[in-house]
Amino acid sequence: MVRFADVDDSRLMTRALGSYLRCLVAAPAYLAARGVPRIPDDLKAHACLLHKFPTSRKFERWPLGPEHAGIAAELPRTAVASTLDPLICMAEQGLGIAYLPDFAIARQLREGILVTVLDD
């Protein structure tokens, strides 16, 4: 089994297979229609495609920094999924901004289907 999280069960053995980055992404058409967010507070006016962990039922935190911690609770829940594939598809279709791992969207980034936002 491959997991992308810390293991709380001490009976399990773990080994790091690699590392990856996550980034906020959207389709260029979405950004052309809705505008490019310049600061984290701008996300409150955007369609946000959120990941909810199936086991804990908690939403994945977006990397907004401690000074913007309150914004995370105010993000519009335009769509919620417990797996990456629907979030990738919705982002590609221009339905909003998603927070996704770089390895899952490498082709889309390379081909310009998705672009990163709020890189800082």
C-alpha positions in Angstrom: 0.0 0.0 0.0 1.2 3.5 -0.8 0.1 6.4 1.4 0.7 10.1 1.1 0.6 10.9 4.8 2.2 10.3 8.1 1.4 6.9 9.7 -0.1 7.0 13.2 -0.2 3.2 13.5 3.2 2.1 15.1 2.6 -1.4 13.7 3.2 -0.2 10.2 6.6 0.2 8.6 7.3 3.2 6.5 9.7 4.2 3.8 9.9 7.4 1.9 9.7 6.9 -1.9 10.2 10.5 -2.8 8.9 13.9 -2.4 6.6 16.2 -4.3 5.2 19.7 -4.2 1.6 20.9 -4.3 0.5 24.0 -6.1 -2.7 26.1 -6.6 -3.7 25.8 -10.3 -6.4 26.8 -12.6 -7.2 26.7 -16.4 -6.1 29.8 -18.3 -9.8 30.2 -19.5 -11.0 30.3 -15.9 -8.5 33.0 -15.0 -9.3 35.0 -18.1 -13.0 35.0 -17.1 -12.7 35.4 -13.3 -9.3 37.2 -12.9 -6.0 36.1 -11.5 -5.9 36.1 -7.7 -3.0 38.3 -6.6 -3.2 37.8 -2.8 -4.7 35.0 -0.7 -7.7 37.1 0.2 -8.7 37.2 -3.5 -9.5 33.4 -3.3 -12.7 34.2 -1.4 -14.1 35.5 -4.7 -13.1 32.4 -6.7 -14.5 29.0 -7.2 -12.5 26.7 -5.0 -12.2 23.0 -5.8 -11.4 21.3 -2.4 -10.0 18.0 -1.4 -11.6 16.3 1.7 -9.8 13.3 3.2 -12.1 10.3 3.2 -10.9 8.9 6.5 -10.7 12.1 8.7 -13.4 14.0 6.7 -11.2 17.1 7.1 -10.4 19.5 4.3 -6.9 19.7 3.0 -5.3 22.9 4.0 -4.3 25.3 1.3 -0.8 26.9 1.7 -1.9 30.4 2.6 0.6 31.1 5.3 -0.1 31.8 9.0 -0.9 35.5 8.4 -3.8 34.3 6.2 -5.0 31.3 8.3 -8.5 32.7 8.7 -9.1 32.8 4.9 -8.9 29.0 4.7 -12.2 28.7 6.6 -13.8 31.3 4.2 -12.9 29.6 0.9 -16.0 28.9 -1.2 -16.7 25.2 -1.4 -17.6 25.2 -5.1 -16.9 21.4 -5.3 -15.5 18.9 -2.9 -13.9 15.5 -3.8 -12.1 12.8 -1.9 -9.8 11.8 -4.8 -7.6 13.8 -7.1 -9.0 12.8 -10.5 -12.3 14.8 -10.2 -10.4 17.8 -9.0 -8.0 17.7 -11.9 -10.8 17.2 -14.4 -12.8 20.1 -12.9 -9.7 22.4 -12.9 -9.0 21.4 -16.6 -12.6 22.3 -17.5 -12.2 25.8 -16.0 -14.5 25.2 -13.1 -12.2 26.7 -10.5 -8.9 26.7 -8.6 -7.5 23.5 -7.1 -4.6 22.6 -4.8 -2.9 19.6 -6.4 0.4 17.6 -6.3 2.8 18.5 -9.1 3.3 14.8 -10.1 -0.4 14.5 -10.8 -0.6 17.5 -13.1 2.9 17.6 -14.6 1.5 17.1 -18.2 -1.2 19.7 -17.8 1.3 22.3 -16.5 3.8 21.5 -19.3 1.1 21.8 -22.0 -0.5 24.9 -20.5 -3.8 23.2 -19.7 -3.3 24.4 -16.1 -1.2 27.2 -14.8 -0.1 28.0 -11.2 -1.5 30.9 -9.2 -0.2 32.6 -6.0 3.2 31.0 -6.4 4.6 33.1 -3.6 
